[in-house]
Amino acid sequence: MKRNITILFALLSVSLAFGQGKYGKYLSSKKLALTYKNVKPAEKDDYYQQYYWLVKAEKLKTYPHLAEVKPVVLYNFVKKVNPQNPTKKLDERGKELRKTAELSLDQYFKNKNFQDNEILLYNLETYVDPSQGEYFTKVDAEKIKELVPKEFFGFASLNRKTGEETNYYLWVDKKNDKYKIVDIIPNEKDNKKFYASLKQYLPKYTFKKKFMPTVKKGTKADKTDKNFFYIMPFEENKDNIEYKTDDFETFTLSQVKREGETWIGVEKPKNK
């Protein structure tokens, strides 16, 4: 299923097990670091990339509003934002920079010098993305928004080279013990009724992808409503909408607001 969006995040199912590969089983950067002496030269790409992902995930875990999010969730988020860039894909300059960074990293890992080491972290970032290309991104944990407490988070990823910012949304589906990075904008191909209704009420409406929306849960006392997320895009005192979903795949338009007018409900009541 192809998404007609410019934001580069497809639906990502996150299991409760780490990724495949020899080093994907490690949950702790410290435990991974202590296995360094057994790492073969040909395994350095996977080894240092895994260490980088774990360090970044552990940093996010230190923030109070992310404390209850399972480590595997943050790990998979970091992995999504910063996918691996194998040596064979680098140009000659990138390979040279990675080789230099590797020499420095090797010394720190041999001496077990891991704690609060800014030089190690600098070389680690240089190693995983020496060309500072499409993966040279930063997630500022202090700016992560808890849109629905303990259930729905908004992350802004900044490409430090291009200045481009991309929003990601993490859904913690506790009911089914699943964790997903989801798209909050309805897919037009799979939500034809949604877009038909939107066109009927607001034919010129366009989604603003730059800004994070307001998100709230349905009424807890109503079994038919409590699992829904109600999404309201960034308000600019112009045309706006509110829509709902319980799986971030199928969406239903619930309210619309024309510029200068009040909100009106548009969702058809269910047949009893």
SERO-4910 file (N, C-alpha, C, O; in steps of 0.05 Angstrom, whole numbers):
BEGIN
 pado doro    nc1    nc2    nc3   cac1   cac2   cac3    cc1    cc2    cc3    oc1    oc2    oc3
  Met    A     17    -24      0      0      0      0     18     25      0     34     29     18
  Lys    A     15     41    -20     32     64    -23     18     89    -12     -4     95    -19
  Arg    A     33    103      5     22    127     18     27    151     -1     50    155    -10
  Asn    A      7    168     -5     11    192    -21     17    215     -3      2    234      0
  Ile    A     41    214     10     50    234     29     79    240     24     94    224     13
  Thr    A     87    263     34    115    271     32    130    264     57    155    260     57
  Ile    A    115    262     80    128    254    105    136    224    103    119    207     97
  Leu    A    161    219    108    171    192    103    168    174    127    188    165    139
  Phe    A    143    167    135    139    147    154    116    129    147     93    138    148
  Ala    A    122    105    140    101     85    134     93     72    160    106     74    180
  Leu    A     70     59    160     61     44    183     82     23    191     90      6    175
  Leu    A     91     25    216    112      7    225    103     -9    249     99      3    270
  Ser    A     99    -35    245     92    -52    268    117    -58    284    137    -66    272
  Val    A    115    -55    310    139    -59    327    133    -82    345    115    -81    362
  Ser    A    148   -104    343    144   -127    360    158   -123    386    172   -103    390
  Leu    A    155   -142    405    167   -140    431    195   -153    431    206   -157    452
  Ala    A    205   -160    408    231   -171    406    248   -152    389    238   -139    371
  Phe    A    274   -151    395    292   -133    381    296   -144    353    287   -166    346
  Gly    A    310   -128    336    314   -135    308    330   -160    305    341   -172    324
  Gln    A    332   -169    280    347   -193    273    377   -186    274    385   -163    275
  Gly    A    393   -207    272    422   -203    271    435   -210    297    422   -212    318
  Lys    A    461   -212    296    477   -221    319    475   -202    342    474   -210    365
  Tyr    A    474   -176    337    474   -156    359    446   -145    365    443   -129    384
  Gly    A    426   -153    349    399   -143    354    387   -152    379    366   -141    388
  Lys    A    398   -172    392    387   -183    417    394   -167    441    382   -171    463
  Tyr    A    413   -148    439    422   -133    463    403   -110    469    396    -94    452
  Leu    A    395   -109    495    377    -88    504    392    -65    517    382    -42    518
  Ser    A    416    -70    526    432    -50    540    458    -43    524    472    -61    515
  Ser    A    464    -18    521    488     -9    508    513    -18    523    533    -25    512
  Lys    A    511    -19    550    533    -27    566    540    -57    562    563    -64    559
  Lys    A    519    -73    561    523   -102    556    534   -107    529    551   -124    525
  Leu    A    525    -91    509    535    -94    482    564    -86    481    581    -99    469
  Ala    A    571    -64    495    599    -54    495    618    -75    506    641    -77    497
  Leu    A    609    -90    526    627   -109    539    632   -134    521    648   -151    529
  Thr    A    618   -136    499    624   -158    481    644   -151    459    649   -166    440
  Tyr    A    655   -127    461    672   -116    439    695   -135    431    701   -137    408
  Lys    A    707   -147    451    731   -164    445    724   -187    426    743   -199    414
  Asn    A    699   -194    424    691   -216    406    682   -207    378    674   -224    362
  Val    A    683   -181    374    673   -170    348    694   -173    327    717   -165    331
  Lys    A    686   -184    304    705   -187    282    704   -162    264    684   -148    264
  Pro    A    725   -156    250    726   -132    233    702   -129    214    692   -107    210
  Ala    A    693   -151    203    671   -150    184    644   -144    198    624   -139    185
  Glu    A    644   -145    225    619   -141    240    617   -113    251    597   -106    264
  Lys    A    637    -96    246    637    -69    258    613    -52    250    602    -38    266
  Asp    A    605    -54    225    582    -38    216    558    -43    233    545    -25    243
  Asp    A    551    -69    237    528    -76    253    532    -70    283    513    -62    296
  Tyr    A    556    -74    292    562    -71    321    559    -41    329    544    -35    348
  Tyr    A    573    -24    315    572      5    323    544     17    317    536     35    331
  Gln    A    531      8    296    504     18    291    485     10    313    469     27    322
  Gln    A    487    -14    322    470    -23    344    475     -8    370    457      0    384
  Tyr    A    501     -3    375    508     12    399    496     41    397    486     51    417
  Tyr    A    498     53    374    487     80    370    457     80    375    447     97    390
  Trp    A    442     61    364    413     60    368    407     57    398    389     71    408
  Leu    A    422     40    412    416     36    441    422     61    457    407     68    475
  Val    A    444     74    452    452     99    466    430    120    462    422    133    482
  Lys    A    421    123    438    400    143    432    374    137    446    361    154    457
  Ala    A    367    111    446    342    102    459    343    106    489    324    114    501
  Glu    A    366    100    500    370    102    529    369    132    538    360    138    560
  Lys    A    378    149    521    377    178    527    348    187    528    340    202    545
  Leu    A    332    178    509    303    186    509    290    175    534    272    188    545
  Lys    A    298    152    543    285    139    566    289    155    592    274    151    611
  Thr    A    309    172    592    315    187    617    296    210    622    295    222    643
  Tyr    A    279    217    602    261    239    605    235    229    618    224    209    610
  Pro    A    225    244    639    202    235    655    178    227    638    164    207    644
  His    A    171    243    617    147    237    602    150    213    584    130    204    572
  Leu    A    174    201    583    178    177    567    185    153    585    192    131    575
  Ala    A    185    157    611    195    137    630    179    111    629    191     90    633
  Glu    A    154    112    622    138     87    622    136     74    595    124     53    591
  Val    A    149     86    575    149     74    548    171     52    548    193     57    557
  Lys    A    164     29    539    183      7    540    207     12    523    205     25    501
  Pro    A    231      4    532    256      9    517    255      0    488    266     13    470
  Val    A    241    -22    483    240    -32    455    225    -13    437    231    -12    413
  Val    A    206      2    448    191     21    432    209     44    424    210     52    400
  Leu    A    224     55    443    242     77    437    264     68    418    273     83    401
  Tyr    A    274     44    422    294     32    405    285     31    376    299     40    358
  Asn    A    261     21    372    250     19    345    245     47    333    247     50    308
  Phe    A    238     66    350    233     93    339    260    104    330    261    115    308
  Val    A    281    102    346    307    112    338    317     98    313    328    111    295
  Lys    A    312     73    311    320     57    288    306     66    263    317     66    241
  Lys    A    280     74    266    265     84    243    275    111    234    278    116    210
  Val    A    281    129    253    291    155    246    319    155    235    326    170    217
  Asn    A    335    137    245    363    135    236    370    107    226    383     92    239
  Pro    A    360    100    202    365     74    190    395     70    184    409     90    181
  Gln    A    403     45    183    431     39    179    442     48    152    427     46    132
  Asn    A    466     58    151    479     67    127    505     50    123    526     59    132
  Pro    A    503     27    111    526      9    109    550     21     94    546     38     77
  Thr    A    574     12    101    598     23     89    598     21     59    607     40     45
  Lys    A    588     -1     48    588     -4     19    571     16      4    575     19    -20
  Lys    A    553     30     18    537     51      5    550     78      6    540     97     -7
  Leu    A    572     81     20    585    107     23    603    114     -1    612     96    -15
  Asp    A    607    140     -5    627    147    -25    655    145    -13    657    138     11
  Glu    A    676    151    -28    703    147    -17    709    164      7    722    156     26
  Arg    A    699    189      6    703    207     29    689    197     54    700    198     76
  Gly    A    665    186     50    650    175     73    664    151     85    665    148    109
  Lys    A    675    134     67    690    110     77    714    119     93    721    106    113
  Glu    A    728    140     83    752    149     97    745    160    125    759    155    144
  Leu    A    723    175    126    714    186    152    706    164    171    712    165    195
  Arg    A    692    144    161    684    122    178    708    107    188    709     98    212
  Lys    A    728    103    172    752     89    180    767    103    202    776     91    221
  Thr    A    768    130    200    781    146    220    766    145    247    778    143    268
  Ala    A    739    147    245    722    145    269    725    118    282    724    116    306
  Glu    A    727     98    266    729     70    276    754     67    292    754     53    313
  Leu    A    776     79    283    802     76    298    799     88    326    809     77    345
  Ser    A    785    111    328    781    124    354    762    107    371    767    103    395
  Leu    A    740     97    359    721     81    374    734     56    385    729     47    408
  Asp    A    751     44    369    764     19    377    780     23    403    780      6    420
  Gln    A    794     46    405    810     52    429    792     54    454    799     44    475
  Tyr    A    770     69    451    752     72    474    739     46    482    737     40    506
  Phe    A    731     29    463    719      4    470    739    -16    481    732    -32    499
  Lys    A    763    -16    472    783    -33    483    789    -26    512    794    -44    528
  Asn    A    788      0    518    794      9    545    769     11    563    771     20    586
  Lys    A    746      3    552    721      4    566    715     32    577    705     35    600
  Asn    A    721     51    561    716     79    568    690     89    555    691    101    533
  Phe    A    667     83    568    641     89    555    626    111    569    609    124    555
  Gln    A    630    117    594    613    135    609    618    164    603    640    174    604
  Asp    A    596    178    595    596    207    590    620    216    574    634    235    580
  Asn    A    624    202    552    647    208    535    638    222    510    628    209    491
  Glu    A    641    248    509    631    264    486    646    258    461    635    258    439
  Ile    A    672    252    463    688    246    440    680    220    428    678    217    403
  Leu    A    674    200    445    665    174    435    638    178    420    635    167    398
  Leu    A    620    194    431    594    198    419    597    213    392    583    207    373
  Tyr    A    616    232    391    621    246    366    630    227    345    621    228    322
  Asn    A    649    210    352    660    191    333    639    170    325    639    160    303
  Leu    A    621    164    344    600    145    339    581    156    317    573    142    299
  Glu    A    574    182    320    556    194    301    570    197    274    558    193    253
  Thr    A    596    202    274    611    204    250    612    177    236    611    175    212
  Tyr    A    614    156    252    616    129    241    589    121    228    589    111    205
  Val    A    567    125    242    541    116    231    532    132    207    517    123    190
  Asp    A    540    158    206    533    174    183    555    194    176    552    218    181
  Pro    A    577    185    166    600    202    160    595    223    139    608    244    140
  Ser    A    577    219    121    572    238    100    551    259    108    546    278     93
  Gln    A    541    256    133    520    275    143    498    278    122    490    300    115
  Gly    A    488    256    113    469    256     91    440    254    101    433    268    120
  Glu    A    424    238     88    395    237     94    389    226    122    367    231    132
  Tyr    A    408    213    135    403    202    161    414    219    184    413    212    207
  Phe    A    425    242    177    437    259    197    416    275    211    412    299    206
  Thr    A    402    262    229    379    273    242    382    274    272    398    260    284
  Lys    A    365    291    285    366    294    314    338    295    324    321    309    314
  Val    A    333    280    346    307    281    360    312    293    387    327    282    403
  Asp    A    300    317    391    303    331    416    282    321    435    258    328    432
  Ala    A    290    306    455    270    293    473    254    314    489    231    309    496
  Glu    A    265    337    494    251    358    509    227    369    493    209    381    504
  Lys    A    228    365    467    207    375    450    187    353    442    169    358    426
  Ile    A    191    329    452    172    308    446    146    314    460    146    321    484
  Lys    A    124    312    446     98    319    457     83    294    464     79    276    448
  Glu    A     73    293    489     56    271    498     27    280    491     14    292    508
  Leu    A     18    273    468     -7    283    458    -31    270    473    -51    283    478
  Val    A    -28    244    480    -47    231    498    -30    217    518    -13    200    511
  Pro    A    -33    223    544    -15    212    565    -12    182    563    -31    166    563
  Lys    A     14    173    561     22    145    561     13    129    537     18    105    536
  Glu    A      0    142    518    -11    127    495     -2    138    468      2    122    449
  Phe    A      1    164    465      6    175    439     26    198    441     21    218    455
  Phe    A     47    196    425     69    215    427     76    227    399     74    213    379
  Gly    A     83    252    399     92    264    374    122    270    376    131    283    395
  Phe    A    137    262    356    166    266    355    173    283    331    163    278    309
  Ala    A    190    303    334    199    319    312    228    312    307    245    315    324
  Ser    A    234    303    283    261    295    275    273    317    257    261    323    236
  Leu    A    295    328    265    308    350    250    332    340    236    350    328    248
  Asn    A    333    344    209    357    338    194    376    362    197    370    384    187
  Arg    A    398    357    211    416    380    217    431    390    193    444    412    195
  Lys    A    430    376    172    444    386    148    425    403    130    433    424    121
  Thr    A    401    394    126    382    408    109    363    426    124    351    444    112
  Gly    A    361    422    150    342    438    166    314    428    164    295    441    175
  Glu    A    309    406    150    283    395    146    273    381    171    288    365    183
  Glu    A    248    386    179    237    374    203    214    355    194    197    363    178
  Thr    A    214    331    205    194    312    199    180    303    225    194    297    244
  Asn    A    154    302    225    139    293    248    133    263    247    124    253    226
  Tyr    A    137    250    269    131    221    272    111    218    295    112    234    314
  Tyr    A     94    198    293     75    194    315     76    165    325     75    146    309
  Leu    A     80    162    351     83    136    363     58    129    379     50    144    397
  Trp    A     46    107    372     22     98    386     29     73    403     38     53    393
  Val    A     23     76    428     28     53    447      0     40    451    -15     49    468
  Asp    A     -5     19    437    -30      4    438    -28    -17    460    -22    -40    455
  Lys    A    -34     -9    484    -31    -26    507    -51    -50    507    -45    -71    517
  Lys    A    -74    -44    496    -95    -65    495    -85    -90    481    -90   -113    490
  Asn    A    -72    -86    458    -62   -109    442    -32   -113    445    -20   -129    430
  Asp    A    -19    -98    464      9   -101    468     25    -96    443     43   -111    436
  Lys    A     18    -75    428     31    -68    403     41    -39    404     29    -22    418
  Tyr    A     61    -34    389     73     -7    388     78      0    359     92    -16    344
  Lys    A     68     22    350     70     29    321     77     58    317     70     75    333
  Ile    A     92     63    296     95     90    286     74     93    265     74     77    246
  Val    A     56    112    268     33    114    251     31    140    236     44    160    243
  Asp    A     14    140    216      8    164    201    -18    175    210    -38    159    212
  Ile    A    -20    200    217    -45    211    227    -62    223    205    -85    230    209
  Ile    A    -51    225    181    -66    235    158    -79    212    143    -65    194    134
  Pro    A   -105    212    140   -119    189    127   -108    184     99   -104    202     83
  Asn    A   -104    159     93    -95    151     67   -120    153     48   -140    141     53
  Glu    A   -117    168     27   -140    174     10   -151    149     -4   -175    147     -7
  Lys    A   -133    131    -11   -142    107    -25   -159     89     -7   -179     77    -17
  Asp    A   -152     88     18   -166     70     37   -188     84     53   -201     71     69
  Asn    A   -191    109     49   -211    124     65   -228    142     46   -230    166     50
  Lys    A   -240    129     26   -255    144      6   -280    158     18   -286    180     10
  Lys    A   -293    145     37   -316    158     49   -308    182     65   -322    203     65
  Phe    A   -285    181     79   -275    204     94   -271    228     75   -280    250     81
  Tyr    A   -257    223     53   -251    245     35   -276    255     20   -277    279     13
  Ala    A   -295    237     15   -320    246      2   -335    265     21   -346    285     12
  Ser    A   -335    258     47   -348    275     66   -334    301     70   -346    323     72
  Leu    A   -307    300     70   -291    324     73   -296    343     50   -298    367     53
  Lys    A   -296    332     26   -300    348      2   -328    361      2   -332    383     -8
  Gln    A   -347    347     13   -375    357     14   -377    382     31   -390    401     24
  Tyr    A   -363    381     54   -365    404     73   -343    425     69   -349    449     70
  Leu    A   -319    416     63   -296    435     60   -280    427     35   -259    415     37
  Pro    A   -290    433     12   -277    424    -13   -249    434    -17   -233    422    -33
  Lys    A   -241    456     -4   -214    467     -8   -195    460     15   -173    471     16
  Tyr    A   -204    443     33   -187    438     57   -162    422     50   -163    403     34
  Thr    A   -140    430     62   -114    415     58   -102    411     86   -104    427    104
  Phe    A    -89    388     89    -76    381    114    -50    396    117    -34    400     98
  Lys    A    -45    406    142    -20    420    148     -2    400    163     -6    394    186
  Lys    A     18    390    148     35    369    159     57    379    177     69    364    193
  Lys    A     63    405    176     85    416    191     79    417    221     97    413    237
  Phe    A     54    421    228     46    425    256     34    400    268     20    385    254
  Met    A     40    395    293     27    372    307     -1    379    315     -7    402    322
  Pro    A    -19    360    314    -47    365    320    -53    363    350    -36    357    366
  Thr    A    -78    369    356    -89    363    383   -102    336    381   -117    330    363
  Val    A    -96    318    401   -107    291    401   -119    285    428   -107    291    449
  Lys    A   -143    274    428   -156    266    453   -169    239    450   -176    231    428
  Lys    A   -174    226    472   -187    200    472   -218    204    474   -227    224    484
  Gly    A   -232    183    465   -261    183    467   -270    181    496   -254    178    515
  Thr    A   -296    182    500   -308    181    527   -304    153    540   -312    133    528
  Lys    A   -292    152    563   -286    127    576   -311    111    583   -311     87    583
  Ala    A   -332    125    590   -357    112    598   -372     99    575   -391     84    580
  Asp    A   -365    106    551   -378     96    527   -361     75    514   -340     81    502
  Lys    A   -370     49    516   -354     27    505   -349     29    475   -329     20    465
  Thr    A   -368     43    461   -365     45    432   -347     68    424   -341     72    400
  Asp    A   -339     84    444   -324    108    437   -297    110    451   -279    124    442
  Lys    A   -293     95    473   -269     99    490   -243     92    476   -222    103    485
  Asn    A   -243     75    456   -218     68    443   -210     86    419   -190     82    406
  Phe    A   -227    105    413   -222    123    391   -203    146    399   -204    156    421
  Phe    A   -187    154    380   -171    178    382   -184    200    365   -189    195    341
  Tyr    A   -189    223    376   -200    245    361   -177    265    354   -164    275    372
  Ile    A   -174    270    329   -151    286    319   -162    312    308   -179    312    291
  Met    A   -150    334    317   -157    360    307   -131    374    297   -114    380    314
  Pro    A   -128    378    271   -104    390    261   -100    418    272   -118    430    284
  Phe    A    -76    429    268    -68    455    278    -89    476    270    -95    479    246
  Glu    A    -98    491    290   -118    512    284   -105    538    276    -86    547    288
  Glu    A   -116    550    255   -107    576    246   -130    595    243   -128    615    228
  Asn    A   -151    590    258   -176    607    256   -187    607    228   -200    626    220
  Lys    A   -182    585    214   -194    582    188   -210    556    187   -218    546    208
  Asp    A   -215    545    164   -229    519    162   -213    498    178   -189    497    176
  Asn    A   -228    482    193   -215    461    208   -233    437    210   -257    439    205
  Ile    A   -221    415    219   -236    390    221   -228    375    246   -207    380    258
  Glu    A   -245    356    254   -238    336    274   -246    309    263   -268    306    252
  Tyr    A   -229    290    266   -235    263    256   -225    242    276   -209    248    294
  Lys    A   -235    218    273   -228    198    293   -219    172    281   -224    166    257
  Thr    A   -204    156    297   -195    130    288   -189    113    312   -182    124    334
  Asp    A   -191     87    310   -183     69    331   -160     51    323   -151     35    339
  Asp    A   -151     54    298   -129     37    289   -109     51    271    -90     39    262
  Phe    A   -114     77    266    -96     94    249    -94     83    221    -74     87    207
  Glu    A   -115     69    212   -117     60    185   -143     69    172   -144     79    150
  Thr    A   -165     67    188   -191     76    179   -199    101    196   -197    100    220
  Phe    A   -207    122    182   -213    147    195   -242    156    188   -252    150    166
  Thr    A   -255    169    207   -282    179    204   -283    209    211   -274    217    232
  Leu    A   -294    225    193   -297    254    198   -319    258    219   -341    247    216
  Ser    A   -314    273    240   -333    276    262   -344    304    264   -368    308    269
  Gln    A   -327    325    260   -336    352    261   -321    369    240   -299    362    232
  Val    A   -335    390    232   -322    410    214   -328    438    224   -347    443    237
  Lys    A   -310    456    216   -313    484    224   -305    502    200   -282    502    192
  Arg    A   -324    516    190   -318    535    168   -308    561    181   -316    568    203
  Glu    A   -291    575    167   -280    600    177   -302    619    186   -320    625    171
  Gly    A   -300    629    211   -319    648    221   -344    635    232   -362    650    241
  Glu    A   -347    608    230   -371    595    240   -365    576    263   -341    573    270
  Thr    A   -385    565    274   -381    546    297   -378    518    287   -384    512    264
  Trp    A   -369    500    305   -366    472    298   -393    459    293   -412    465    307
  Ile    A   -394    441    274   -419    425    269   -411    396    267   -391    389    254
  Gly    A   -428    379    279   -423    350    278   -432    339    251   -453    346    241
  Val    A   -415    322    239   -422    311    212   -423    281    212   -430    268    192
  Glu    A   -415    268    234   -414    239    235   -442    228    237   -458    237    254
  Lys    A   -449    210    219   -475    198    220   -478    179    243   -460    163    248
  Pro    A   -500    180    258   -504    161    281   -505    133    272   -514    127    250
  Lys    A   -496    115    289   -496     86    282   -524     75    282   -541     84    298
  Asn    A   -529     56    265   -556     43    266   -559     26    291   -541     10    297
  Lys    A   -581     29    304   -586     13    329   -601    -12    322   -608    -28    340
***
